């Protein structure tokens, strides 16, 4: 039962990351295309596309930060436990 919960949680995380990556890019792309048509320019699409990519990277980082922090804490606890066991063995 526990594995099903982990798989479901992984699917939710993948879906959330996909949405966090695609929405800003497409929104900025469409805004850039709309502004190019409205103003008669040709370079705003590229500018807004770059802004969308930067926004998606920031959004993904914010989403993953708590997950990565939890993994780091688990590794630190395992390392401390391993050091304690080695210290006890040396006594």
N, CA, C and O atoms as a GROMACS GRO file, in nm:
protein
  364
    1UNK      N    1   0.082  -0.119   0.000
    1UNK     CA    2   0.000   0.000   0.000
    1UNK      C    3   0.086   0.126   0.000
    1UNK      O    4   0.052   0.226  -0.062
    2UNK      N    5   0.198   0.119   0.070
    2UNK     CA    6   0.285   0.235   0.079
    2UNK      C    7   0.346   0.272  -0.056
    2UNK      O    8   0.366   0.389  -0.087
    3UNK      N    9   0.376   0.170  -0.138
    3UNK     CA   10   0.433   0.196  -0.270
    3UNK      C   11   0.334   0.269  -0.360
    3UNK      O   12   0.374   0.354  -0.440
    4UNK      N   13   0.206   0.237  -0.348
    4UNK     CA   14   0.105   0.304  -0.430
    4UNK      C   15   0.099   0.452  -0.394
    4UNK      O   16   0.081   0.537  -0.482
    5UNK      N   17   0.114   0.483  -0.266
    5UNK     CA   18   0.113   0.624  -0.224
    5UNK      C   19   0.233   0.697  -0.282
    5UNK      O   20   0.220   0.812  -0.325
    6UNK      N   21   0.348   0.634  -0.283
    6UNK     CA   22   0.469   0.695  -0.338
    6UNK      C   23   0.459   0.716  -0.489
    6UNK      O   24   0.505   0.817  -0.541
    7UNK      N   25   0.399   0.619  -0.558
    7UNK     CA   26   0.382   0.632  -0.703
    7UNK      C   27   0.285   0.744  -0.735
    7UNK      O   28   0.310   0.824  -0.825
    8UNK      N   29   0.176   0.750  -0.662
    8UNK     CA   30   0.079   0.858  -0.682
    8UNK      C   31   0.139   0.994  -0.656
    8UNK      O   32   0.114   1.089  -0.730
    9UNK      N   33   0.219   1.002  -0.552
    9UNK     CA   34   0.285   1.128  -0.520
    9UNK      C   35   0.385   1.168  -0.629
    9UNK      O   36   0.398   1.286  -0.660
   10UNK      N   37   0.454   1.072  -0.685
   10UNK     CA   38   0.549   1.100  -0.793
   10UNK      C   39   0.476   1.148  -0.918
   10UNK      O   40   0.522   1.239  -0.986
   11UNK      N   41   0.362   1.087  -0.949
   11UNK     CA   42   0.285   1.129  -1.066
   11UNK      C   43   0.233   1.271  -1.048
   11UNK      O   44   0.235   1.350  -1.142
   12UNK      N   45   0.188   1.303  -0.927
   12UNK     CA   46   0.141   1.439  -0.899
   12UNK      C   47   0.256   1.538  -0.914
   12UNK      O   48   0.236   1.646  -0.970
   13UNK      N   49   0.375   1.505  -0.866
   13UNK     CA   50   0.490   1.594  -0.876
   13UNK      C   51   0.530   1.615  -1.022
   13UNK      O   52   0.561   1.728  -1.062
   14UNK      N   53   0.529   1.509  -1.101
   14UNK     CA   54   0.563   1.522  -1.243
   14UNK      C   55   0.462   1.610  -1.315
   14UNK      O   56   0.498   1.693  -1.398
   15UNK      N   57   0.334   1.591  -1.284
   15UNK     CA   58   0.230   1.672  -1.346
   15UNK      C   59   0.246   1.819  -1.307
   15UNK      O   60   0.235   1.908  -1.391
   16UNK      N   61   0.272   1.843  -1.179
   16UNK     CA   62   0.288   1.980  -1.132
   16UNK      C   63   0.410   2.046  -1.197
   16UNK      O   64   0.403   2.163  -1.236
   17UNK      N   65   0.519   1.975  -1.210
   17UNK     CA   66   0.638   2.030  -1.274
   17UNK      C   67   0.613   2.058  -1.423
   17UNK      O   68   0.661   2.158  -1.477
   18UNK      N   69   0.539   1.969  -1.488
   18UNK     CA   70   0.507   1.992  -1.629
   18UNK      C   71   0.424   2.117  -1.648
   18UNK      O   72   0.450   2.196  -1.738
   19UNK      N   73   0.325   2.136  -1.562
   19UNK     CA   74   0.241   2.255  -1.570
   19UNK      C   75   0.324   2.379  -1.540
   19UNK      O   76   0.312   2.481  -1.607
   20UNK      N   77   0.409   2.370  -1.437
   20UNK     CA   78   0.494   2.484  -1.401
   20UNK      C   79   0.592   2.520  -1.512
   20UNK      O   80   0.637   2.634  -1.520
   21UNK      N   81   0.626   2.424  -1.595
   21UNK     CA   82   0.719   2.451  -1.703
   21UNK      C   83   0.648   2.504  -1.827
   21UNK      O   84   0.699   2.596  -1.892
   22UNK      N   85   0.534   2.450  -1.860
   22UNK     CA   86   0.469   2.484  -1.986
   22UNK      C   87   0.386   2.612  -1.981
   22UNK      O   88   0.387   2.689  -2.077
   23UNK      N   89   0.316   2.636  -1.872
   23UNK     CA   90   0.225   2.752  -1.867
   23UNK      C   91   0.298   2.885  -1.884
   23UNK      O   92   0.257   2.964  -1.968
   24UNK      N   93   0.405   2.913  -1.809
   24UNK     CA   94   0.471   3.043  -1.829
   24UNK      C   95   0.530   3.060  -1.969
   24UNK      O   96   0.526   3.169  -2.026
   25UNK      N   97   0.585   2.952  -2.025
   25UNK     CA   98   0.646   2.962  -2.157
   25UNK      C   99   0.540   2.995  -2.262
   25UNK      O  100   0.558   3.087  -2.342
   26UNK      N  101   0.428   2.922  -2.261
   26UNK     CA  102   0.325   2.946  -2.361
   26UNK      C  103   0.254   3.080  -2.340
   26UNK      O  104   0.221   3.148  -2.437
   27UNK      N  105   0.231   3.116  -2.215
   27UNK     CA  106   0.166   3.246  -2.190
   27UNK      C  107   0.254   3.360  -2.242
   27UNK      O  108   0.205   3.451  -2.310
   28UNK      N  109   0.382   3.357  -2.210
   28UNK     CA  110   0.472   3.463  -2.256
   28UNK      C  111   0.488   3.459  -2.407
   28UNK      O  112   0.499   3.564  -2.471
   29UNK      N  113   0.489   3.340  -2.466
   29UNK     CA  114   0.500   3.329  -2.611
   29UNK      C  115   0.378   3.393  -2.679
   29UNK      O  116   0.393   3.469  -2.774
   30UNK      N  117   0.259   3.361  -2.630
   30UNK     CA  118   0.139   3.418  -2.689
   30UNK      C  119   0.130   3.569  -2.667
   30UNK      O  120   0.084   3.642  -2.755
   31UNK      N  121   0.174   3.616  -2.551
   31UNK     CA  122   0.176   3.762  -2.527
   31UNK      C  123   0.274   3.828  -2.623
   31UNK      O  124   0.244   3.934  -2.678
   32UNK      N  125   0.391   3.767  -2.644
   32UNK     CA  126   0.488   3.822  -2.737
   32UNK      C  127   0.437   3.826  -2.880
   32UNK      O  128   0.458   3.924  -2.951
   33UNK      N  129   0.370   3.719  -2.923
   33UNK     CA  130   0.313   3.717  -3.058
   33UNK      C  131   0.205   3.823  -3.073
   33UNK      O  132   0.199   3.894  -3.173
   34UNK      N  133   0.119   3.834  -2.971
   34UNK     CA  134   0.011   3.933  -2.974
   34UNK      C  135   0.068   4.075  -2.981
   34UNK      O  136   0.021   4.158  -3.058
   35UNK      N  137   0.170   4.102  -2.899
   35UNK     CA  138   0.231   4.236  -2.901
   35UNK      C  139   0.302   4.264  -3.033
   35UNK      O  140   0.298   4.376  -3.083
   36UNK      N  141   0.366   4.162  -3.090
   36UNK     CA  142   0.431   4.181  -3.220
   36UNK      C  143   0.329   4.219  -3.327
   36UNK      O  144   0.353   4.309  -3.408
   37UNK      N  145   0.216   4.151  -3.328
   37UNK     CA  146   0.112   4.183  -3.426
   37UNK      C  147   0.054   4.322  -3.400
   37UNK      O  148   0.028   4.398  -3.494
   38UNK      N  149   0.034   4.354  -3.274
   38UNK     CA  150  -0.029   4.481  -3.236
   38UNK      C  151   0.063   4.600  -3.264
   38UNK      O  152   0.018   4.705  -3.312
   39UNK      N  153   0.192   4.583  -3.233
   39UNK     CA  154   0.286   4.694  -3.246
   39UNK      C  155   0.365   4.692  -3.377
   39UNK      O  156   0.433   4.789  -3.410
   40UNK      N  157   0.356   4.584  -3.450
   40UNK     CA  158   0.428   4.574  -3.577
   40UNK      C  159   0.576   4.550  -3.562
   40UNK      O  160   0.654   4.584  -3.651
   41UNK      N  161   0.617   4.492  -3.451
   41UNK     CA  162   0.759   4.460  -3.431
   41UNK      C  163   0.782   4.312  -3.460
   41UNK      O  164   0.687   4.238  -3.488
   42UNK      N  165   0.905   4.270  -3.452
   42UNK     CA  166   0.936   4.130  -3.478
   42UNK      C  167   1.025   4.067  -3.373
   42UNK      O  168   1.061   3.950  -3.384
   43UNK      N  169   1.059   4.141  -3.272
   43UNK     CA  170   1.155   4.090  -3.174
   43UNK      C  171   1.093   4.066  -3.036
   43UNK      O  172   1.157   4.004  -2.951
   44UNK      N  173   0.973   4.114  -3.012
   44UNK     CA  174   0.912   4.097  -2.880
   44UNK      C  175   0.879   3.952  -2.848
   44UNK      O  176   0.879   3.913  -2.731
   45UNK      N  177   0.850   3.873  -2.950
   45UNK     CA  178   0.821   3.731  -2.926
   45UNK      C  179   0.941   3.662  -2.862
   45UNK      O  180   0.926   3.585  -2.768
   46UNK      N  181   1.059   3.690  -2.913
   46UNK     CA  182   1.180   3.630  -2.858
   46UNK      C  183   1.205   3.675  -2.715
   46UNK      O  184   1.242   3.595  -2.630
   47UNK      N  185   1.185   3.803  -2.689
   47UNK     CA  186   1.205   3.857  -2.554
   47UNK      C  187   1.109   3.790  -2.456
   47UNK      O  188   1.150   3.748  -2.348
   48UNK      N  189   0.983   3.781  -2.493
   48UNK     CA  190   0.885   3.721  -2.404
   48UNK      C  191   0.905   3.570  -2.391
   48UNK      O  192   0.877   3.513  -2.285
   49UNK      N  193   0.954   3.505  -2.495
   49UNK     CA  194   0.985   3.363  -2.486
   49UNK      C  195   1.097   3.340  -2.385
   49UNK      O  196   1.090   3.246  -2.305
   50UNK      N  197   1.199   3.422  -2.388
   50UNK     CA  198   1.309   3.410  -2.292
   50UNK      C  199   1.259   3.437  -2.150
   50UNK      O  200   1.297   3.367  -2.056
   51UNK      N  201   1.173   3.538  -2.135
   51UNK     CA  202   1.114   3.564  -2.003
   51UNK      C  203   1.031   3.446  -1.954
   51UNK      O  204   1.034   3.413  -1.835
   52UNK      N  205   0.957   3.383  -2.044
   52UNK     CA  206   0.877   3.266  -2.008
   52UNK      C  207   0.963   3.149  -1.964
   52UNK      O  208   0.929   3.079  -1.868
   53UNK      N  209   1.074   3.128  -2.032
   53UNK     CA  210   1.166   3.020  -1.994
   53UNK      C  211   1.227   3.048  -1.857
   53UNK      O  212   1.237   2.958  -1.774
   54UNK      N  213   1.266   3.172  -1.835
   54UNK     CA  214   1.322   3.208  -1.704
   54UNK      C  215   1.218   3.191  -1.593
   54UNK      O  216   1.250   3.144  -1.484
   55UNK      N  217   1.094   3.229  -1.620
   55UNK     CA  218   0.987   3.215  -1.522
   55UNK      C  219   0.959   3.068  -1.493
   55UNK      O  220   0.932   3.032  -1.378
   56UNK      N  221   0.965   2.984  -1.595
   56UNK     CA  222   0.939   2.841  -1.572
   56UNK      C  223   1.051   2.777  -1.490
   56UNK      O  224   1.024   2.691  -1.406
   57UNK      N  225   1.174   2.818  -1.513
   57UNK     CA  226   1.286   2.765  -1.433
   57UNK      C  227   1.271   2.807  -1.288
   57UNK      O  228   1.292   2.726  -1.197
   58UNK      N  229   1.236   2.932  -1.265
   58UNK     CA  230   1.214   2.981  -1.128
   58UNK      C  231   1.100   2.906  -1.061
   58UNK      O  232   1.110   2.868  -0.944
   59UNK      N  233   0.993   2.886  -1.133
   59UNK     CA  234   0.877   2.816  -1.078
   59UNK      C  235   0.911   2.671  -1.042
   59UNK      O  236   0.869   2.621  -0.938
   60UNK      N  237   0.986   2.604  -1.129
   60UNK     CA  238   1.027   2.466  -1.100
   60UNK      C  239   1.120   2.461  -0.980
   60UNK      O  240   1.109   2.370  -0.898
   61UNK      N  241   1.210   2.556  -0.968
   61UNK     CA  242   1.300   2.560  -0.853
   61UNK      C  243   1.222   2.578  -0.723
   61UNK      O  244   1.250   2.512  -0.624
   62UNK      N  245   1.124   2.669  -0.724
   62UNK     CA  246   1.043   2.692  -0.604
   62UNK      C  247   0.964   2.566  -0.568
   62UNK      O  248   0.948   2.535  -0.450
   63UNK      N  249   0.915   2.495  -0.668
   63UNK     CA  250   0.840   2.372  -0.643
   63UNK      C  251   0.929   2.262  -0.586
   63UNK      O  252   0.887   2.188  -0.497
   64UNK      N  253   1.049   2.250  -0.637
   64UNK     CA  254   1.138   2.141  -0.597
   64UNK      C  255   1.217   2.170  -0.470
   64UNK      O  256   1.271   2.078  -0.408
   65UNK      N  257   1.226   2.295  -0.429
   65UNK     CA  258   1.309   2.332  -0.315
   65UNK      C  259   1.273   2.256  -0.188
   65UNK      O  260   1.363   2.202  -0.124
   66UNK      N  261   1.145   2.248  -0.147
   66UNK     CA  262   1.114   2.172  -0.026
   66UNK      C  263   1.146   2.023  -0.039
   66UNK      O  264   1.189   1.960   0.057
   67UNK      N  265   1.124   1.968  -0.158
   67UNK     CA  266   1.153   1.827  -0.180
   67UNK      C  267   1.303   1.800  -0.167
   67UNK      O  268   1.344   1.704  -0.103
   68UNK      N  269   1.384   1.886  -0.227
   68UNK     CA  270   1.528   1.869  -0.220
   68UNK      C  271   1.580   1.890  -0.079
   68UNK      O  272   1.674   1.823  -0.036
   69UNK      N  273   1.517   1.984  -0.006
   69UNK     CA  274   1.558   2.007   0.132
   69UNK      C  275   1.530   1.884   0.218
   69UNK      O  276   1.613   1.847   0.302
   70UNK      N  277   1.417   1.819   0.197
   70UNK     CA  278   1.383   1.697   0.270
   70UNK      C  279   1.480   1.584   0.241
   70UNK      O  280   1.519   1.511   0.332
   71UNK      N  281   1.520   1.569   0.116
   71UNK     CA  282   1.616   1.466   0.078
   71UNK      C  283   1.752   1.492   0.142
   71UNK      O  284   1.819   1.399   0.186
   72UNK      N  285   1.793   1.618   0.146
   72UNK     CA  286   1.921   1.652   0.206
   72UNK      C  287   1.919   1.619   0.356
   72UNK      O  288   2.018   1.568   0.410
   73UNK      N  289   1.807   1.648   0.422
   73UNK     CA  290   1.799   1.619   0.565
   73UNK      C  291   1.804   1.469   0.590
   73UNK      O  292   1.864   1.426   0.688
   74UNK      N  293   1.742   1.389   0.504
   74UNK     CA  294   1.747   1.244   0.519
   74UNK      C  295   1.890   1.194   0.503
   74UNK      O  296   1.933   1.106   0.579
   75UNK      N  297   1.963   1.247   0.406
   75UNK     CA  298   2.101   1.206   0.386
   75UNK      C  299   2.188   1.246   0.504
   75UNK      O  300   2.276   1.171   0.546
   76UNK      N  301   2.164   1.366   0.558
   76UNK     CA  302   2.241   1.412   0.673
   76UNK      C  303   2.216   1.323   0.795
   76UNK      O  304   2.309   1.289   0.867
   77UNK      N  305   2.091   1.285   0.816
   77UNK     CA  306   2.060   1.197   0.929
   77UNK      C  307   2.125   1.060   0.912
   77UNK      O  308   2.177   1.004   1.009
   78UNK      N  309   2.123   1.006   0.790
   78UNK     CA  310   2.186   0.877   0.765
   78UNK      C  311   2.336   0.886   0.786
   78UNK      O  312   2.396   0.793   0.840
   79UNK      N  313   2.398   0.995   0.745
   79UNK     CA  314   2.542   1.014   0.763
   79UNK      C  315   2.576   1.024   0.911
   79UNK      O  316   2.673   0.964   0.956
   80UNK      N  317   2.497   1.100   0.987
   80UNK     CA  318   2.522   1.112   1.131
   80UNK      C  319   2.507   0.976   1.200
   80UNK      O  320   2.585   0.943   1.289
   81UNK      N  321   2.407   0.899   1.159
   81UNK     CA  322   2.388   0.767   1.217
   81UNK      C  323   2.507   0.676   1.186
   81UNK      O  324   2.553   0.601   1.272
   82UNK      N  325   2.558   0.685   1.063
   82UNK     CA  326   2.673   0.605   1.025
   82UNK      C  327   2.796   0.646   1.105
   82UNK      O  328   2.873   0.559   1.148
   83UNK      N  329   2.817   0.774   1.127
   83UNK     CA  330   2.930   0.820   1.207
   83UNK      C  331   2.918   0.774   1.352
   83UNK      O  332   3.017   0.733   1.412
   84UNK      N  333   2.798   0.780   1.407
   84UNK     CA  334   2.777   0.732   1.544
   84UNK      C  335   2.809   0.584   1.557
   84UNK      O  336   2.870   0.542   1.655
   85UNK      N  337   2.767   0.504   1.459
   85UNK     CA  338   2.796   0.360   1.462
   85UNK      C  339   2.945   0.335   1.452
   85UNK      O  340   2.996   0.248   1.522
   86UNK      N  341   3.016   0.408   1.368
   86UNK     CA  342   3.160   0.390   1.356
   86UNK      C  343   3.230   0.434   1.483
   86UNK      O  344   3.329   0.372   1.523
   87UNK      N  345   3.182   0.538   1.548
   87UNK     CA  346   3.242   0.586   1.672
   87UNK      C  347   3.222   0.484   1.784
   87UNK      O  348   3.312   0.461   1.864
   88UNK      N  349   3.104   0.424   1.788
   88UNK     CA  350   3.077   0.321   1.890
   88UNK      C  351   3.163   0.197   1.869
   88UNK      O  352   3.209   0.136   1.965
   89UNK      N  353   3.185   0.161   1.742
   89UNK     CA  354   3.267   0.043   1.710
   89UNK      C  355   3.414   0.066   1.748
   89UNK      O  356   3.483  -0.029   1.785
   90UNK      N  357   3.462   0.188   1.738
   90UNK     CA  358   3.601   0.216   1.766
   90UNK      C  359   3.630   0.220   1.916
   90UNK      O  360   3.746   0.212   1.957
   91UNK      N  361   3.527   0.232   1.998
   91UNK     CA  362   3.550   0.236   2.144
   91UNK      C  363   3.572   0.102   2.197
   91UNK      O  364   3.593   0.086   2.318
   0.00000   0.00000   0.00000
